[in-house]
């Protein structure tokens, strides 16, 4: 078995949660016929009009780097996984990497 030539692992983590909320009863109202008494949440966070997966990823990455005490110039690669990318062909990871 090959051994890594350097240590790998998580040096830090970050998160970003949008500040706007939609109450569960409003979600139930829009989804005609869905009862809100079975929804196990009080509200769902939603991005603001100027937020998308790229901006939220950038904020989370900045939080992770700050917590870990890592300079962004020391990062060799950025990966972003999402089901809601802002562009059809441009990778979100390049936007995040450039912003860092």
Buried (B, 14 or more C-beta within 10 A) or exposed (E): EEEEEEEEEEEEEBEBEBEEBEBBBEBBEEEEEEEBEEBEEEBBEEBEEEBBBBBBBBBBBBBBBEEBEEEEEEEEEBEBEEEEBEEEEEEBBEBBBEBB
